[in-house]
Amino acid sequence: MSIIIFLIIGLIAGFIARAVVPGTQSMGIVPTLILGVVGSLLAGAVGSLINGGDFFAINPAGIIGSIIGAIVVLLIYIAVRRRTAA
C-alpha cells in the first residue's frame, strides 16, 4: 500500500513541478510520474542527510520536499535537453 501512496505523491509532485516551471514540457503521464518519483527520492535523500530521519517517511515536509525535488529534476532535465539539442 505504501508503494501506491508513494507513486500517487510522485505523480502529484510531477504535475505540480510541470505547472510551476515555465515553458512547455512535452511529457505524458508516465514521464511525469517518473519525474515526481525521482524528485521524491532526491528530496528524501537530502532530507535524511540533513536530519537523519526516515528516508521513506510520508509527512507534509516530505511532500513539499518532493515537489521541490521534482522542480529541481525538471530544471536539470530541461537544461540537459536544451544543451543536447543545440
N, C-alpha and C positions, 0 to 999 in steps of 0.2 A: 504494500500500500504506500509506503514512503517513496518508492521509485515513481509511482504515478504522481504523487504530490510534487516531487522534485521536477518531473517533466512539465507539469502544469505551471509551476512557478517559473521554470526556464522559458516556456512559451510566452508567458505574460511579460517577463523581463525582456525578451527579444522583441516583442511587439512595441513595448514602451520605448526601448532603445531606438528602434526604427522610426518611431514617431518623433523623438526628440532630436535626433541627428538630422540636420538639413540635407536636402537633396533627395534624389530618388535612389532607392536600393531595390534592384530587381531580384527579390528573393521570394521564394514561396514559403509555405508553412514549415516544411522540413528544415531548410536552411535557417529560418527564424528560430525554430526550436533548438537547433544546434548552437546558434549564436547565444541564445539565452542560457543554455546548459553550460557552455564554455565560460560565459560571463559569471555564472553561479560558481563554477569550480574555481575560477580566478579569485572571486571575492571571498570564497570560503578559505582558500589557501592563504590569502593575505590576512584575513581576519583571525585565523588560527595562529599565524605567525605573530601577530600583534598581541593578542591577549591569551593565547594558549588554550582557547576554548575548543569545543567540539567542532570538527570540520563540517559535519552534515547537520548541524542544529538548524531547525526552522524557527525563526523568530522575526519580528519586524525589522531589526537591524540587518539580518541576513537577506531579507527580501530587498531592502533598499540597496544593500551591497551588491546583490545580484543584478539589479538594474544598472548600477554604476559600472560594474564589471562588464556587462553586455555593451554598454555605451563605449567603453574603452576598447573592447574587442572589435566592435563595428568600426570605430575610427581607424584602428590598425588595419582592418580588412580593406577599408576604402583607400587608405594611403598606399598599401601594397598593390592593390588592383590598379590604381592610377599610375603607379610607378612602372608596372609591367606593361601597361597599355601604351605608354609613351615611347 
